[in-house]
Amino acid sequence: MAAAPESEIQYVRSGGIAIAYQVVGMGDTDLVYVPDFMSNLVYAWQYPRWRDFYLQLAARFRLILFDKRGTGLSDHGGQFAALETRMEDLHGVLDAAGSSRTAILASHEGCGMAALYAATYPERTAALVLFHPRAHGRGLETPEGIAELADVRERWGTDALSDEIMLEGCPSLFASDEERRYFSNYLRVGASPAVAYALNRAFGEIDLREVLPAVRVPTLVLYRACDRDAAMDVASRIPSSRAIQVSGSDYLEIYLSPEIPDVIAEFVAGDAVPEVPESVLATVMFTDIVGSTRHAARLGDRGWRDLLARHHAIVRRELGRFRGEERDTAGDGFFATFDGPARAIRCAQAIMSGVEPLGIDVRIGIHIGECELHEGKLAGLSVVIGARISAEAAGGEVLLSGTVKDLVAGSGLVFADRGRAELRGVPGSWPLYAVA
């Protein structure tokens, strides 16, 4: 069974990686579906259950489908991509599809990417619908978790492992040989063993508890009775969100609740988001030259001005490379923002390397959180936290909050635990990590 003619598969480049996508339907409202662990745009249309689900959505929306980086028909790109990189892939798909304002539907593992996008780009998100989301992973440090990941890596694609996953997550279809055969093949064409391992590992490590309160778009959490506690946990963290139980008893497979397309259409039609958001999720970075008074005394006024000019040029060069936005410059320090934490860390590392020949040490602090928007300027507690973290850093050190660390799982970055610190003027104590 082939897809409809208007759903021809296309590709968009995102950071040099080809992401497969297609557009189906002619509705007035755009809806993008962010799949769970994996998908395959060709194979899904050949399975009546997925085909019917897609067509039901396409009857109500202009439906945008895509295969996430490393899955289905999309490029892998080498190292497994962090959450923010995959979020930027979604951004690229929506741009290529001509969608400037989009309702987002996501399921399971895809909910993290969707929530991060909605919090980062509220002006482009009409509504957010999450099916069986998780606020945080279940942790993989235990012997059981390590063994489970190793098992996925070794047995992925086998009928035996597929049957185990299906029996646990989708028992209502398990009795059918045809359904089991489809499910096994869907796992195989959806992801390779290495990607399946990386996806499961990242899903277990990512923590969204500090991000969810920054989601300020109309949000609907859908769940079945088997996953009520996790869904209600997520809903309780997103301001003004709604939660609805849908039919079915299985944990997996969103298409097994036939009312979901109607529920989404009613929700999207009944809610509107302000055109100008009052807050946004942002990664903030503060830089500061260590011992600036000492350097100024040693070099004299003219020499210090020349050094500052060279320092500023290096920082601005790296901000441009990593898509950082300069928000303020005061003396020898910078305040900049990014739309993703891993990009901010890479920029900080590049700044450190760039200023080293100048004979100075820079300390950098990074945090991610909800920031208030006032006439285009960012303010709020998250900005204060970022500045305080920078003040805690040693010379030549990139120091970041635990929230940043939790969101860059899968990035390949290595961190050293710096313990907890009380930040001046900020309630509580905060776990800090240095980039190794």
TORKOL-4160 file (C-alpha; in steps of 0.2 Angstrom, whole numbers, padded with zeros to 4 digits, m for minus):
436
<pt num="1" X="0000" Y="0000" Z="0000"/>
<pt num="2" X="0008" Y="0016" Z="m0006"/>
<pt num="3" X="0006" Y="0033" Z="0002"/>
<pt num="4" X="m0005" Y="0046" Z="m0006"/>
<pt num="5" X="0004" Y="0056" Z="m0021"/>
<pt num="6" X="0005" Y="0072" Z="m0011"/>
<pt num="7" X="0015" Y="0063" Z="0002"/>
<pt num="8" X="0031" Y="0061" Z="m0009"/>
<pt num="9" X="0046" Y="0058" Z="0003"/>
<pt num="10" X="0058" Y="0073" Z="0003"/>
<pt num="11" X="0074" Y="0077" Z="0011"/>
<pt num="12" X="0081" Y="0092" Z="0021"/>
<pt num="13" X="0098" Y="0095" Z="0026"/>
<pt num="14" X="0101" Y="0099" Z="0045"/>
<pt num="15" X="0119" Y="0101" Z="0050"/>
<pt num="16" X="0124" Y="0092" Z="0034"/>
<pt num="17" X="0113" Y="0077" Z="0038"/>
<pt num="18" X="0099" Y="0072" Z="0027"/>
<pt num="19" X="0082" Y="0071" Z="0036"/>
<pt num="20" X="0068" Y="0062" Z="0027"/>
<pt num="21" X="0050" Y="0070" Z="0028"/>
<pt num="22" X="0034" Y="0071" Z="0019"/>
<pt num="23" X="0018" Y="0081" Z="0020"/>
<pt num="24" X="0000" Y="0073" Z="0019"/>
<pt num="25" X="m0017" Y="0082" Z="0019"/>
<pt num="26" X="m0023" Y="0099" Z="0015"/>
<pt num="27" X="m0029" Y="0105" Z="0032"/>
<pt num="28" X="m0029" Y="0123" Z="0038"/>
<pt num="29" X="m0018" Y="0119" Z="0053"/>
<pt num="30" X="m0001" Y="0111" Z="0052"/>
<pt num="31" X="0002" Y="0096" Z="0063"/>
<pt num="32" X="0019" Y="0087" Z="0065"/>
<pt num="33" X="0021" Y="0070" Z="0072"/>
<pt num="34" X="0037" Y="0067" Z="0082"/>
<pt num="35" X="0038" Y="0048" Z="0082"/>
<pt num="36" X="0044" Y="0037" Z="0097"/>
<pt num="37" X="0060" Y="0028" Z="0097"/>
<pt num="38" X="0060" Y="0025" Z="0078"/>
<pt num="39" X="0050" Y="0026" Z="0062"/>
<pt num="40" X="0051" Y="0022" Z="0044"/>
<pt num="41" X="0041" Y="0033" Z="0032"/>
<pt num="42" X="0040" Y="0019" Z="0018"/>
<pt num="43" X="0036" Y="0004" Z="0029"/>
<pt num="44" X="0023" Y="0013" Z="0041"/>
<pt num="45" X="0012" Y="0016" Z="0026"/>
<pt num="46" X="0012" Y="m0002" Z="0021"/>
<pt num="47" X="0005" Y="m0007" Z="0038"/>
<pt num="48" X="m0014" Y="m0004" Z="0039"/>
<pt num="49" X="m0014" Y="0002" Z="0057"/>
<pt num="50" X="m0001" Y="0016" Z="0054"/>
<pt num="51" X="m0009" Y="0020" Z="0037"/>
<pt num="52" X="m0026" Y="0023" Z="0045"/>
<pt num="53" X="m0019" Y="0033" Z="0059"/>
<pt num="54" X="m0009" Y="0044" Z="0047"/>
<pt num="55" X="m0024" Y="0047" Z="0036"/>
<pt num="56" X="m0036" Y="0051" Z="0051"/>
<pt num="57" X="m0024" Y="0065" Z="0056"/>
<pt num="58" X="m0022" Y="0070" Z="0038"/>
<pt num="59" X="m0041" Y="0072" Z="0036"/>
<pt num="60" X="m0040" Y="0085" Z="0050"/>
<pt num="61" X="m0023" Y="0093" Z="0048"/>
<pt num="62" X="m0009" Y="0097" Z="0035"/>
<pt num="63" X="0001" Y="0082" Z="0042"/>
<pt num="64" X="0020" Y="0083" Z="0043"/>
<pt num="65" X="0029" Y="0066" Z="0046"/>
<pt num="66" X="0048" Y="0063" Z="0047"/>
<pt num="67" X="0061" Y="0050" Z="0052"/>
<pt num="68" X="0072" Y="0056" Z="0066"/>
<pt num="69" X="0091" Y="0057" Z="0063"/>
<pt num="70" X="0098" Y="0040" Z="0063"/>
<pt num="71" X="0081" Y="0031" Z="0060"/>
<pt num="72" X="0072" Y="0025" Z="0045"/>
<pt num="73" X="0076" Y="0034" Z="0029"/>
<pt num="74" X="0087" Y="0048" Z="0038"/>
<pt num="75" X="0105" Y="0049" Z="0038"/>
<pt num="76" X="0114" Y="0044" Z="0054"/>
<pt num="77" X="0128" Y="0057" Z="0055"/>
<pt num="78" X="0141" Y="0047" Z="0065"/>
<pt num="79" X="0140" Y="0050" Z="0083"/>
<pt num="80" X="0123" Y="0049" Z="0091"/>
<pt num="81" X="0115" Y="0066" Z="0092"/>
<pt num="82" X="0110" Y="0075" Z="0108"/>
<pt num="83" X="0092" Y="0080" Z="0111"/>
<pt num="84" X="0095" Y="0098" Z="0105"/>
<pt num="85" X="0103" Y="0093" Z="0089"/>
<pt num="86" X="0087" Y="0082" Z="0085"/>
<pt num="87" X="0077" Y="0097" Z="0090"/>
<pt num="88" X="0085" Y="0107" Z="0077"/>
<pt num="89" X="0082" Y="0093" Z="0064"/>
<pt num="90" X="0063" Y="0096" Z="0068"/>
<pt num="91" X="0066" Y="0115" Z="0066"/>
<pt num="92" X="0073" Y="0111" Z="0049"/>
<pt num="93" X="0059" Y="0100" Z="0043"/>
<pt num="94" X="0046" Y="0113" Z="0048"/>
<pt num="95" X="0056" Y="0126" Z="0038"/>
<pt num="96" X="0057" Y="0115" Z="0023"/>
<pt num="97" X="0038" Y="0111" Z="0024"/>
<pt num="98" X="0034" Y="0129" Z="0025"/>
<pt num="99" X="0027" Y="0128" Z="0042"/>
<pt num="100" X="0030" Y="0144" Z="0053"/>
<pt num="101" X="0017" Y="0139" Z="0066"/>
<pt num="102" X="0014" Y="0121" Z="0070"/>
<pt num="103" X="0004" Y="0110" Z="0082"/>
<pt num="104" X="0016" Y="0096" Z="0088"/>
<pt num="105" X="0011" Y="0078" Z="0092"/>
<pt num="106" X="0024" Y="0067" Z="0100"/>
<pt num="107" X="0024" Y="0050" Z="0108"/>
<pt num="108" X="0036" Y="0041" Z="0121"/>
<pt num="109" X="0054" Y="0045" Z="0117"/>
<pt num="110" X="0049" Y="0059" Z="0105"/>
<pt num="111" X="0041" Y="0069" Z="0119"/>
<pt num="112" X="0057" Y="0075" Z="0125"/>
<pt num="113" X="0062" Y="0083" Z="0109"/>
<pt num="114" X="0044" Y="0090" Z="0107"/>
<pt num="115" X="0044" Y="0098" Z="0124"/>
<pt num="116" X="0061" Y="0106" Z="0122"/>
<pt num="117" X="0056" Y="0113" Z="0105"/>
<pt num="118" X="0040" Y="0120" Z="0112"/>
<pt num="119" X="0049" Y="0128" Z="0126"/>
<pt num="120" X="0063" Y="0135" Z="0115"/>
<pt num="121" X="0051" Y="0141" Z="0101"/>
<pt num="122" X="0034" Y="0145" Z="0109"/>
<pt num="123" X="0031" Y="0158" Z="0095"/>
<pt num="124" X="0031" Y="0144" Z="0082"/>
<pt num="125" X="0022" Y="0131" Z="0092"/>
<pt num="126" X="0003" Y="0132" Z="0091"/>
<pt num="127" X="0000" Y="0117" Z="0103"/>
<pt num="128" X="0009" Y="0102" Z="0111"/>
<pt num="129" X="0001" Y="0085" Z="0113"/>
<pt num="130" X="0011" Y="0072" Z="0122"/>
<pt num="131" X="0007" Y="0053" Z="0122"/>
<pt num="132" X="0015" Y="0044" Z="0137"/>
<pt num="133" X="0029" Y="0056" Z="0141"/>
<pt num="134" X="0042" Y="0054" Z="0154"/>
<pt num="135" X="0048" Y="0069" Z="0165"/>
<pt num="136" X="0065" Y="0059" Z="0168"/>
<pt num="137" X="0073" Y="0043" Z="0163"/>
<pt num="138" X="0073" Y="0028" Z="0175"/>
<pt num="139" X="0092" Y="0028" Z="0177"/>
<pt num="140" X="0104" Y="0016" Z="0170"/>
<pt num="141" X="0117" Y="0015" Z="0183"/>
<pt num="142" X="0111" Y="m0001" Z="0191"/>
<pt num="143" X="0117" Y="m0018" Z="0186"/>
<pt num="144" X="0100" Y="m0022" Z="0179"/>
<pt num="145" X="0100" Y="m0006" Z="0168"/>
<pt num="146" X="0117" Y="m0010" Z="0161"/>
<pt num="147" X="0112" Y="m0027" Z="0157"/>
<pt num="148" X="0096" Y="m0022" Z="0149"/>
<pt num="149" X="0106" Y="m0010" Z="0137"/>
<pt num="150" X="0119" Y="m0023" Z="0133"/>
<pt num="151" X="0105" Y="m0035" Z="0129"/>
<pt num="152" X="0097" Y="m0022" Z="0117"/>
<pt num="153" X="0114" Y="m0020" Z="0108"/>
<pt num="154" X="0117" Y="m0038" Z="0106"/>
<pt num="155" X="0100" Y="m0045" Z="0102"/>
<pt num="156" X="0092" Y="m0030" Z="0093"/>
<pt num="157" X="0082" Y="m0035" Z="0077"/>
<pt num="158" X="0080" Y="m0053" Z="0082"/>
<pt num="159" X="0062" Y="m0061" Z="0083"/>
<pt num="160" X="0066" Y="m0066" Z="0101"/>
<pt num="161" X="0069" Y="m0048" Z="0108"/>
<pt num="162" X="0055" Y="m0041" Z="0097"/>
<pt num="163" X="0043" Y="m0054" Z="0105"/>
<pt num="164" X="0048" Y="m0049" Z="0122"/>
<pt num="165" X="0046" Y="m0030" Z="0119"/>
<pt num="166" X="0029" Y="m0033" Z="0111"/>
<pt num="167" X="0023" Y="m0045" Z="0124"/>
<pt num="168" X="0027" Y="m0032" Z="0137"/>
<pt num="169" X="0022" Y="m0016" Z="0128"/>
<pt num="170" X="0008" Y="m0021" Z="0116"/>
<pt num="171" X="0001" Y="m0038" Z="0122"/>
<pt num="172" X="m0016" Y="m0035" Z="0114"/>
<pt num="173" X="m0008" Y="m0038" Z="0097"/>
<pt num="174" X="0004" Y="m0052" Z="0102"/>
<pt num="175" X="m0007" Y="m0067" Z="0098"/>
<pt num="176" X="m0007" Y="m0062" Z="0079"/>
<pt num="177" X="0008" Y="m0069" Z="0069"/>
<pt num="178" X="0005" Y="m0056" Z="0056"/>
<pt num="179" X="0006" Y="m0042" Z="0069"/>
<pt num="180" X="0022" Y="m0050" Z="0077"/>
<pt num="181" X="0030" Y="m0051" Z="0060"/>
<pt num="182" X="0026" Y="m0033" Z="0056"/>
<pt num="183" X="0032" Y="m0027" Z="0073"/>
<pt num="184" X="0049" Y="m0037" Z="0071"/>
<pt num="185" X="0052" Y="m0029" Z="0054"/>
<pt num="186" X="0047" Y="m0012" Z="0060"/>
<pt num="187" X="0061" Y="m0012" Z="0073"/>
<pt num="188" X="0073" Y="m0018" Z="0060"/>
<pt num="189" X="0069" Y="m0005" Z="0047"/>
<pt num="190" X="0067" Y="0008" Z="0060"/>
<pt num="191" X="0084" Y="0008" Z="0068"/>
<pt num="192" X="0101" Y="m0002" Z="0068"/>
<pt num="193" X="0107" Y="m0010" Z="0084"/>
<pt num="194" X="0119" Y="0004" Z="0088"/>
<pt num="195" X="0105" Y="0017" Z="0086"/>
<pt num="196" X="0093" Y="0007" Z="0096"/>
<pt num="197" X="0106" Y="0006" Z="0110"/>
<pt num="198" X="0110" Y="0025" Z="0109"/>
<pt num="199" X="0091" Y="0029" Z="0109"/>
<pt num="200" X="0087" Y="0019" Z="0124"/>
<pt num="201" X="0103" Y="0025" Z="0133"/>
<pt num="202" X="0099" Y="0043" Z="0130"/>
<pt num="203" X="0080" Y="0040" Z="0135"/>
<pt num="204" X="0086" Y="0033" Z="0152"/>
<pt num="205" X="0098" Y="0048" Z="0155"/>
<pt num="206" X="0088" Y="0063" Z="0150"/>
<pt num="207" X="0080" Y="0073" Z="0164"/>
<pt num="208" X="0066" Y="0086" Z="0158"/>
<pt num="209" X="0060" Y="0091" Z="0176"/>
<pt num="210" X="0068" Y="0108" Z="0175"/>
<pt num="211" X="0062" Y="0111" Z="0157"/>
<pt num="212" X="0044" Y="0106" Z="0158"/>
<pt num="213" X="0039" Y="0121" Z="0168"/>
<pt num="214" X="0046" Y="0132" Z="0154"/>
<pt num="215" X="0033" Y="0125" Z="0142"/>
<pt num="216" X="0020" Y="0139" Z="0140"/>
<pt num="217" X="0010" Y="0134" Z="0125"/>
<pt num="218" X="m0007" Y="0125" Z="0126"/>
<pt num="219" X="m0002" Y="0107" Z="0131"/>
<pt num="220" X="m0012" Y="0091" Z="0131"/>
<pt num="221" X="m0005" Y="0075" Z="0139"/>
<pt num="222" X="m0013" Y="0059" Z="0133"/>
<pt num="223" X="m0011" Y="0042" Z="0143"/>
<pt num="224" X="m0018" Y="0025" Z="0145"/>
<pt num="225" X="m0022" Y="0018" Z="0162"/>
<pt num="226" X="m0006" Y="0008" Z="0163"/>
<pt num="227" X="0004" Y="0024" Z="0162"/>
<pt num="228" X="m0006" Y="0036" Z="0172"/>
<pt num="229" X="0007" Y="0040" Z="0186"/>
<pt num="230" X="0020" Y="0045" Z="0174"/>
<pt num="231" X="0009" Y="0056" Z="0163"/>
<pt num="232" X="0001" Y="0065" Z="0178"/>
<pt num="233" X="0019" Y="0069" Z="0184"/>
<pt num="234" X="0022" Y="0077" Z="0167"/>
<pt num="235" X="0006" Y="0086" Z="0167"/>
<pt num="236" X="0008" Y="0093" Z="0184"/>
<pt num="237" X="0025" Y="0101" Z="0179"/>
<pt num="238" X="0018" Y="0110" Z="0163"/>
<pt num="239" X="0008" Y="0126" Z="0168"/>
<pt num="240" X="m0010" Y="0125" Z="0163"/>
<pt num="241" X="m0009" Y="0108" Z="0154"/>
<pt num="242" X="m0023" Y="0096" Z="0153"/>
<pt num="243" X="m0022" Y="0077" Z="0154"/>
<pt num="244" X="m0034" Y="0065" Z="0146"/>
<pt num="245" X="m0035" Y="0046" Z="0148"/>
<pt num="246" X="m0038" Y="0037" Z="0131"/>
<pt num="247" X="m0044" Y="0020" Z="0127"/>
<pt num="248" X="m0033" Y="0004" Z="0127"/>
<pt num="249" X="m0023" Y="m0005" Z="0139"/>
<pt num="250" X="m0006" Y="m0006" Z="0130"/>
<pt num="251" X="0009" Y="0005" Z="0134"/>
<pt num="252" X="0015" Y="0006" Z="0116"/>
<pt num="253" X="0007" Y="0010" Z="0099"/>
<pt num="254" X="m0002" Y="0027" Z="0099"/>
<pt num="255" X="m0013" Y="0021" Z="0085"/>
<pt num="256" X="m0022" Y="0008" Z="0096"/>
<pt num="257" X="m0033" Y="0023" Z="0103"/>
<pt num="258" X="m0044" Y="0027" Z="0088"/>
<pt num="259" X="m0051" Y="0043" Z="0096"/>
<pt num="260" X="m0035" Y="0052" Z="0097"/>
<pt num="261" X="m0036" Y="0061" Z="0080"/>
<pt num="262" X="m0053" Y="0068" Z="0086"/>
<pt num="263" X="m0046" Y="0073" Z="0103"/>
<pt num="264" X="m0031" Y="0082" Z="0096"/>
<pt num="265" X="m0042" Y="0091" Z="0083"/>
<pt num="266" X="m0054" Y="0097" Z="0097"/>
<pt num="267" X="m0040" Y="0102" Z="0108"/>
<pt num="268" X="m0030" Y="0112" Z="0094"/>
<pt num="269" X="m0046" Y="0121" Z="0088"/>
<pt num="270" X="m0051" Y="0126" Z="0106"/>
<pt num="271" X="m0034" Y="0133" Z="0112"/>
<pt num="272" X="m0023" Y="0148" Z="0106"/>
<pt num="273" X="m0006" Y="0153" Z="0111"/>
<pt num="274" X="m0001" Y="0172" Z="0112"/>
<pt num="275" X="0008" Y="0178" Z="0097"/>
<pt num="276" X="0021" Y="0186" Z="0108"/>
<pt num="277" X="0027" Y="0174" Z="0121"/>
<pt num="278" X="0031" Y="0181" Z="0138"/>
<pt num="279" X="0044" Y="0169" Z="0142"/>
<pt num="280" X="0056" Y="0157" Z="0133"/>
<pt num="281" X="0068" Y="0142" Z="0137"/>
<pt num="282" X="0085" Y="0148" Z="0134"/>
<pt num="283" X="0103" Y="0142" Z="0138"/>
<pt num="284" X="0112" Y="0157" Z="0146"/>
<pt num="285" X="0131" Y="0159" Z="0146"/>
<pt num="286" X="0142" Y="0171" Z="0156"/>
<pt num="287" X="0160" Y="0174" Z="0153"/>
<pt num="288" X="0173" Y="0183" Z="0163"/>
<pt num="289" X="0192" Y="0186" Z="0162"/>
<pt num="290" X="0200" Y="0180" Z="0178"/>
<pt num="291" X="0212" Y="0193" Z="0187"/>
<pt num="292" X="0207" Y="0207" Z="0175"/>
<pt num="293" X="0213" Y="0221" Z="0187"/>
<pt num="294" X="0230" Y="0213" Z="0189"/>
<pt num="295" X="0231" Y="0212" Z="0170"/>
<pt num="296" X="0226" Y="0230" Z="0167"/>
<pt num="297" X="0239" Y="0236" Z="0180"/>
<pt num="298" X="0253" Y="0225" Z="0171"/>
<pt num="299" X="0249" Y="0231" Z="0154"/>
<pt num="300" X="0243" Y="0249" Z="0156"/>
<pt num="301" X="0228" Y="0257" Z="0149"/>
<pt num="302" X="0232" Y="0255" Z="0131"/>
<pt num="303" X="0239" Y="0237" Z="0132"/>
<pt num="304" X="0224" Y="0232" Z="0142"/>
<pt num="305" X="0212" Y="0240" Z="0129"/>
<pt num="306" X="0221" Y="0231" Z="0115"/>
<pt num="307" X="0220" Y="0214" Z="0125"/>
<pt num="308" X="0201" Y="0217" Z="0128"/>
<pt num="309" X="0199" Y="0220" Z="0109"/>
<pt num="310" X="0207" Y="0204" Z="0104"/>
<pt num="311" X="0197" Y="0195" Z="0118"/>
<pt num="312" X="0181" Y="0202" Z="0112"/>
<pt num="313" X="0185" Y="0197" Z="0094"/>
<pt num="314" X="0188" Y="0179" Z="0099"/>
<pt num="315" X="0172" Y="0178" Z="0109"/>
<pt num="316" X="0161" Y="0186" Z="0096"/>
<pt num="317" X="0169" Y="0175" Z="0082"/>
<pt num="318" X="0165" Y="0159" Z="0092"/>
<pt num="319" X="0147" Y="0165" Z="0096"/>
<pt num="320" X="0144" Y="0167" Z="0078"/>
<pt num="321" X="0151" Y="0150" Z="0074"/>
<pt num="322" X="0140" Y="0142" Z="0087"/>
<pt num="323" X="0124" Y="0153" Z="0084"/>
<pt num="324" X="0125" Y="0161" Z="0101"/>
<pt num="325" X="0117" Y="0178" Z="0103"/>
<pt num="326" X="0127" Y="0192" Z="0112"/>
<pt num="327" X="0115" Y="0199" Z="0125"/>
<pt num="328" X="0126" Y="0211" Z="0134"/>
<pt num="329" X="0144" Y="0216" Z="0137"/>
<pt num="330" X="0151" Y="0223" Z="0153"/>
<pt num="331" X="0169" Y="0227" Z="0154"/>
<pt num="332" X="0178" Y="0210" Z="0151"/>
<pt num="333" X="0163" Y="0199" Z="0152"/>
<pt num="334" X="0149" Y="0193" Z="0140"/>
<pt num="335" X="0131" Y="0188" Z="0143"/>
<pt num="336" X="0125" Y="0177" Z="0128"/>
<pt num="337" X="0111" Y="0165" Z="0125"/>
<pt num="338" X="0109" Y="0149" Z="0114"/>
<pt num="339" X="0095" Y="0138" Z="0109"/>
<pt num="340" X="0103" Y="0123" Z="0115"/>
<pt num="341" X="0115" Y="0118" Z="0129"/>
<pt num="342" X="0127" Y="0107" Z="0120"/>
<pt num="343" X="0130" Y="0121" Z="0107"/>
<pt num="344" X="0134" Y="0133" Z="0122"/>
<pt num="345" X="0146" Y="0121" Z="0129"/>
<pt num="346" X="0155" Y="0118" Z="0113"/>
<pt num="347" X="0156" Y="0137" Z="0111"/>
<pt num="348" X="0163" Y="0139" Z="0128"/>
<pt num="349" X="0177" Y="0126" Z="0124"/>
<pt num="350" X="0181" Y="0135" Z="0108"/>
<pt num="351" X="0182" Y="0152" Z="0118"/>
<pt num="352" X="0194" Y="0144" Z="0130"/>
<pt num="353" X="0205" Y="0138" Z="0117"/>
<pt num="354" X="0205" Y="0154" Z="0107"/>
<pt num="355" X="0210" Y="0165" Z="0122"/>
<pt num="356" X="0224" Y="0154" Z="0128"/>
<pt num="357" X="0237" Y="0162" Z="0117"/>
<pt num="358" X="0233" Y="0179" Z="0125"/>
<pt num="359" X="0240" Y="0173" Z="0141"/>
<pt num="360" X="0223" Y="0175" Z="0151"/>
<pt num="361" X="0211" Y="0164" Z="0159"/>
<pt num="362" X="0193" Y="0165" Z="0157"/>
<pt num="363" X="0179" Y="0157" Z="0167"/>
<pt num="364" X="0162" Y="0152" Z="0160"/>
<pt num="365" X="0146" Y="0148" Z="0168"/>
<pt num="366" X="0131" Y="0140" Z="0158"/>
<pt num="367" X="0113" Y="0136" Z="0164"/>
<pt num="368" X="0097" Y="0133" Z="0155"/>
<pt num="369" X="0080" Y="0138" Z="0161"/>
<pt num="370" X="0064" Y="0149" Z="0158"/>
<pt num="371" X="0069" Y="0167" Z="0155"/>
<pt num="372" X="0057" Y="0182" Z="0155"/>
<pt num="373" X="0055" Y="0192" Z="0140"/>
<pt num="374" X="0055" Y="0211" Z="0142"/>
<pt num="375" X="0055" Y="0222" Z="0126"/>
<pt num="376" X="0067" Y="0209" Z="0118"/>
<pt num="377" X="0078" Y="0207" Z="0133"/>
<pt num="378" X="0080" Y="0192" Z="0144"/>
<pt num="379" X="0078" Y="0193" Z="0163"/>
<pt num="380" X="0073" Y="0182" Z="0178"/>
<pt num="381" X="0080" Y="0169" Z="0190"/>
<pt num="382" X="0088" Y="0158" Z="0176"/>
<pt num="383" X="0099" Y="0173" Z="0171"/>
<pt num="384" X="0104" Y="0176" Z="0189"/>
<pt num="385" X="0109" Y="0158" Z="0191"/>
<pt num="386" X="0119" Y="0158" Z="0175"/>
<pt num="387" X="0129" Y="0173" Z="0182"/>
<pt num="388" X="0131" Y="0165" Z="0199"/>
<pt num="389" X="0138" Y="0149" Z="0191"/>
<pt num="390" X="0151" Y="0159" Z="0181"/>
<pt num="391" X="0157" Y="0167" Z="0198"/>
<pt num="392" X="0159" Y="0150" Z="0205"/>
<pt num="393" X="0170" Y="0144" Z="0191"/>
<pt num="394" X="0189" Y="0143" Z="0192"/>
<pt num="395" X="0201" Y="0151" Z="0179"/>
<pt num="396" X="0200" Y="0140" Z="0163"/>
<pt num="397" X="0185" Y="0131" Z="0169"/>
<pt num="398" X="0168" Y="0129" Z="0160"/>
<pt num="399" X="0155" Y="0126" Z="0175"/>
<pt num="400" X="0137" Y="0121" Z="0172"/>
<pt num="401" X="0121" Y="0117" Z="0181"/>
<pt num="402" X="0115" Y="0100" Z="0183"/>
<pt num="403" X="0100" Y="0104" Z="0172"/>
<pt num="404" X="0112" Y="0107" Z="0158"/>
<pt num="405" X="0121" Y="0091" Z="0161"/>
<pt num="406" X="0105" Y="0081" Z="0161"/>
<pt num="407" X="0100" Y="0088" Z="0144"/>
<pt num="408" X="0115" Y="0084" Z="0134"/>
<pt num="409" X="0115" Y="0065" Z="0136"/>
<pt num="410" X="0122" Y="0057" Z="0121"/>
<pt num="411" X="0132" Y="0072" Z="0116"/>
<pt num="412" X="0149" Y="0063" Z="0120"/>
<pt num="413" X="0154" Y="0077" Z="0133"/>
<pt num="414" X="0162" Y="0072" Z="0149"/>
<pt num="415" X="0159" Y="0081" Z="0166"/>
<pt num="416" X="0167" Y="0081" Z="0183"/>
<pt num="417" X="0156" Y="0083" Z="0198"/>
<pt num="418" X="0160" Y="0099" Z="0207"/>
<pt num="419" X="0147" Y="0095" Z="0221"/>
<pt num="420" X="0133" Y="0107" Z="0227"/>
<pt num="421" X="0135" Y="0125" Z="0229"/>
<pt num="422" X="0124" Y="0139" Z="0237"/>
<pt num="423" X="0123" Y="0153" Z="0224"/>
<pt num="424" X="0121" Y="0170" Z="0231"/>
<pt num="425" X="0104" Y="0176" Z="0231"/>
<pt num="426" X="0097" Y="0160" Z="0224"/>
<pt num="427" X="0087" Y="0148" Z="0235"/>
<pt num="428" X="0093" Y="0131" Z="0239"/>
<pt num="429" X="0110" Y="0122" Z="0234"/>
<pt num="430" X="0114" Y="0118" Z="0216"/>
<pt num="431" X="0123" Y="0103" Z="0209"/>
<pt num="432" X="0138" Y="0109" Z="0198"/>
<pt num="433" X="0148" Y="0101" Z="0185"/>
<pt num="434" X="0164" Y="0106" Z="0175"/>
<pt num="435" X="0167" Y="0101" Z="0157"/>
<pt num="436" X="0182" Y="0089" Z="0157"/>
